Amino acid sequence: MKVLESSPHRYDKGIRILTLGKIDEIYDRLVENIDKGDHVLDIGCGTGMLSVRAINKGASVVGIDINPQMLEIASKRAEQLDYQAELELLEMGVAEMDGFEDSSFDKVMSSLCFSELPEYELEYTLIQTRRVLKEEGLFIIGDENKPRTLIKKILNFLIRFPLVLITYILTQTTTSALYNLDLKLQSSGFELISVRNNKLENFIEIIARKSKESLS
Ligand SMILES: C[S@@+](CC[C@H](N)C(=O)[O-])C[C@H]1O[C@@H](n2cnc3c(N)ncnc32)[C@H](O)[C@@H]1O
């Protein structure tokens, strides 16, 4: 993905190729958990495809991303939809999430960003997300996942290899994946509401809730 993001104007096309056109239905499913009036943080918002869907549902969104070119596309998208008031875009990394106040968001969402974070930054992001969420706030995630069983690992490699190659040739993009995100969420003070894997277990959608108990 990182190489794709060096050509952000190709990003939306590249991501549709990589997900065999499934990304739009994934975004639609993720925002089913957004309600009118929600104040939402979109981590690694990229070109804003998920953010604008949340706004369509009546939310206001703060989108953060380290890539100014991706944010520029998100900004144009918001402008075209007349969503400038509903979408605040901030050029910042997850490492700066400590700047947000405690309990300031109803929902935090992220698609395809966590697979780009080093492990220590993912851990930090989970801690910060729990802090910035209101009590019982939802954490909504869609991302690439490493299958757990050997057969699915092999199948995943065989199916994805030509796809990744074609995508790389067309868009100069590559990809990575998360492992055990469900377990990491639980040990970071989240209660799993739903976990949805596709058949190959190479894409995971998780809805988690900030649990009431404070972590010791
Ligand atoms: C694959 S894109 C996904 C974009 C968007 N969420 C989507 O679903 O299309 C990953 C995004 O995460 C951003 N990103 C990567 N590392 C980040 C970090 N440390 N802090 C904030 N954003 C980051 C990248 O700049 C990129 O825009």
The ligand as an SDF file (V2000), in Angstrom:
LIG
                    3D

 27 29  0  0  0  0  0  0  0  0999 V2000
   -3.9080    1.9850    2.6730 C   0  0  0  0  0  0  0  0  0  0  0  0
   -4.2580    3.6040    3.1230 S   0  0  0  0  0  0  0  0  0  0  0  0
   -5.9330    3.5190    3.6650 C   0  0  0  0  0  0  0  0  0  0  0  0
   -6.6280    4.8190    3.5190 C   0  0  0  0  0  0  0  0  0  0  0  0
   -8.1100    4.8170    3.8540 C   0  0  0  0  0  0  0  0  0  0  0  0
   -8.3480    4.5560    5.2460 N   0  0  0  0  0  0  0  0  0  0  0  0
   -8.8400    3.8430    2.9920 C   0  0  0  0  0  0  0  0  0  0  0  0
   -9.5220    2.9610    3.5130 O   0  0  0  0  0  0  0  0  0  0  0  0
   -8.7530    3.9640    1.7660 O   0  0  0  0  0  0  0  0  0  0  0  0
   -3.3820    3.7950    4.6380 C   0  0  0  0  0  0  0  0  0  0  0  0
   -3.3330    5.2180    5.1250 C   0  0  0  0  0  0  0  0  0  0  0  0
   -2.7740    5.2250    6.4130 O   0  0  0  0  0  0  0  0  0  0  0  0
   -1.9090    6.3570    6.5020 C   0  0  0  0  0  0  0  0  0  0  0  0
   -0.9360    6.1300    7.5530 N   0  0  0  0  0  0  0  0  0  0  0  0
    0.1030    5.2560    7.5450 C   0  0  0  0  0  0  0  0  0  0  0  0
    0.8060    5.3560    8.6780 N   0  0  0  0  0  0  0  0  0  0  0  0
    0.1780    6.2980    9.4350 C   0  0  0  0  0  0  0  0  0  0  0  0
    0.4340    6.8590   10.7250 C   0  0  0  0  0  0  0  0  0  0  0  0
    1.4780    6.4690   11.4400 N   0  0  0  0  0  0  0  0  0  0  0  0
   -0.4020    7.8030   11.1870 N   0  0  0  0  0  0  0  0  0  0  0  0
   -1.4750    8.2070   10.4480 C   0  0  0  0  0  0  0  0  0  0  0  0
   -1.7480    7.7330    9.2180 N   0  0  0  0  0  0  0  0  0  0  0  0
   -0.9220    6.7910    8.7190 C   0  0  0  0  0  0  0  0  0  0  0  0
   -1.2810    6.4500    5.1260 C   0  0  0  0  0  0  0  0  0  0  0  0
   -0.7280    7.7270    4.8900 O   0  0  0  0  0  0  0  0  0  0  0  0
   -2.4620    6.1260    4.2450 C   0  0  0  0  0  0  0  0  0  0  0  0
   -3.1660    7.2520    3.8240 O   0  0  0  0  0  0  0  0  0  0  0  0
  1  2  1  0
  2  3  1  0
  2 10  1  0
  3  4  1  0
  4  5  1  0
  5  6  1  0
  5  7  1  0
  7  8  2  0
  7  9  1  0
 10 11  1  0
 11 12  1  0
 11 26  1  0
 12 13  1  0
 13 14  1  0
 13 24  1  0
 14 15  1  0
 14 23  1  0
 15 16  2  0
 16 17  1  0
 17 18  1  0
 17 23  2  0
 18 19  1  0
 18 20  2  0
 20 21  1  0
 21 22  2  0
 22 23  1  0
 24 25  1  0
 24 26  1  0
 26 27  1  0
M  CHG  2   2   1   9  -1
M  END
$$$$
